[in-house]
């Protein structure tokens, strides 16, 4: 009796696994699923945590922010819906110590809060710097202030002393250790002074021209969370119908962009490494599956002789691969779940709160990736086993594997590519990675075939050692195997070389944005008559290489002769830009930390201007447009001749618009300086005493935080790099071992003809080194191209790879291929000649 399909499939699965023929497939699938699900688990928990904690980061469930007192309609609507409200008023100002305590001054970020603040989260305070903190109930009491510890140090004050703020004198009551809704922005770097809103009028700091941000926070009582959505819908409608200017609604994405941007970039790096591991695993599965099918041709021929129909054979192998894929995927999900906890630890400073549990999506996604891997790249060659003729039992040349059906391969590859693009959570990143690898595979195949043909002609016409001639004939005799090996090795090396370049060059470029010697002081309001003495003061203190630029305040009033107003734009950011004054500057040479994106920078060109490309995109500006700025009542006209790319996170002095001229004496000008403060005690205090009108902003804490975040993200990427390295080794091993049977037959014949072990070893080494060097050179070239695309379009870095990359790729390819070949083929030359001939004849 013929066995059932299920019984045959289970029996085959157990036998093949015990024989070790499925282990390579299981390892490849498990690595891919583990890499992708580790990132997916981490991203899923992080996304849930951000949604949960968004209210605490904002200080409420929703925020209405404006540059003038919040319209009463918003407050009345909140009360009508039963929502709780709290108000805050923030603005920059100067705080002073009493004359009896030295009279020092310091730029501060003042925040006046109402009763009930904050609606979500808690401000944490301590009785003195360095002491244990605790969650505060509400805000400061009337007549007192809470301050950052940095302000006490700068003004040489202590808790209990009086702080002069405008016309009021307030007692310092507590030290702020955590302010959850502090947000970002230039003024967030200044020390905080928090006071009760009832004390704000006594300071007399808010005047008609003051720059103030008013925020109204609303929060729903328990069980009535839907009221917040209703309130936001009403607020959007009210803003549109009333045409209110300077009023906006804030969420996590636009209220805390620095948190979202940092975490997005970390997730993008991790996704890239996981994508590379999955792509490598796909190649390994394809090679291992073809090797598996080649080893079962005779088994299937015997089953056909015994009467088993083709459909039963096909179903049995499909079920076998389904079981293998399910087991490998479950193991990969389990490993990925364990690994994602390492990411949580490595990025602990980015994630201060306890993350919620993960959803089922990463599990479903991991299982889908594993099964798709086997269906797309494993089943096509294996399903051909059902077509092996029974005549193969007496005619071994019949029933050899053919190239798989093009429609099956294309459908499977497209399905897997769609999964990878979805896994990347960034369409551009996914398309560059998947498209780059697809184009690289086609290029590798073409280059490998051309190299085999060229090698055959060169060696035939030259006098070369016997071992080299034999190695060349080995490669030329089976060009299909040679192209397969070159493609597989090149793809594996492409991922490895690309990751090394990412680690050494792209991450180095990221670090370069905030290097260890990045400026940590920004000084503004330096008057022209103070310029020379201020620079001399910095030079005397040992400060070198500081940024120094003139700064001009101007408002954009027309584009190409057409007056500009906020009503001309639908986007909120464009409206705010048009409704404010720009910080303009001028210099004969373009700043070295800017990149020319379009046009030409012409030094000393009159009536020309260079615009930051992001501003141009927001306002719809193009090269050749004529802009007019109102500078202190004086119209200044200039034509856009260049666009610059500016990294606003670089901790350098940057401007939206710059005139390419060294002098513009006709315009009212102040100066801005950015430098790294010397390690001299009291330097900032002495600088302010000598130039009391300047505003000195210390960004040391922010730079330290950015650099700490970079270190953590890099550690996480390097940890996941281990998965990709393992997948690359699996690909290299599979590519070399795939030709083991053919090598056994060839070496059996050559050994029977008198070839010694030493000669055959030389032939084997020459072939492996040649194929590996070619694959390494191709991989290095492709890695440079894909790396440039990722740097340019995904990570937005300026990248210049080292010219030694191709040579290093050739060396690495030759070394890895030789090592993998020695391990996978070491038994071929060790067996006795008789055993080798018997194995070759079977």
Secondary structure by P-SEA (a helix, b strand, c coil): ccccaaaaaaaaaaaaaaaccaaaaaaaaaaaaaaaaaaaaaaaaaaaaaaaaccccccccbbbbccccccaaaaaaaaaabbbbbbbbbbbbbbbccccccbbbbbbbbbbbcccccccbbbbbccccccbbbbbcccccccbbbbcaaaaaaacccccbbbbcccccccccbbbccccccccccccccbbbbbcccccccccccccccbbbbbbbbbbcccccaaaaaaaaaaaaaaaaaccccccccccccccaaaaaaaaaaaaaaaaaaaaaaaaaaaaaaaaaaaaaaaaaaaaaaaaaacccaaaaaaaaaaaaaaaaaaaaaaaaaaaaaaaaaaaaaaccccccccccccaaaaaaaaaaaaaaaaacccccccccccccccccccccccccccccaaaaaaaaaaaaaaaaaaaccaaaaaaaaaaaaaaaaaaaaaaaaaaaaaaaaaaaccccaaaaaaaaaaaacaaaaaaaaaaaaaaaaaaaaaaaaaccaaaaaaaacccccccbbbccccccaaaaaaaaaaaacccbbbbbbbbbbbbcccccccccccccccaaaaaaaaccccccccccccccccccbbbbbccccccccccaaaaaaacccccbbbbbbcccbbbbbbbcbbbbbccccccccccbbbcccccccccbbbbbbbbbccccaaaaaaaaacccbbbbbaaaaaaaaaaaaaaaaaaaaaaaaaaaaaaaaaaaaaaacaaaaaaaaaaaaaaacccaaaaaaaaaaaaaaaaaaaaaaaaaaaaaaaaaaaccccccbbbbbcaaaaaaaaaaaaaaaaaaaaaccccccccaaaaaaaaac
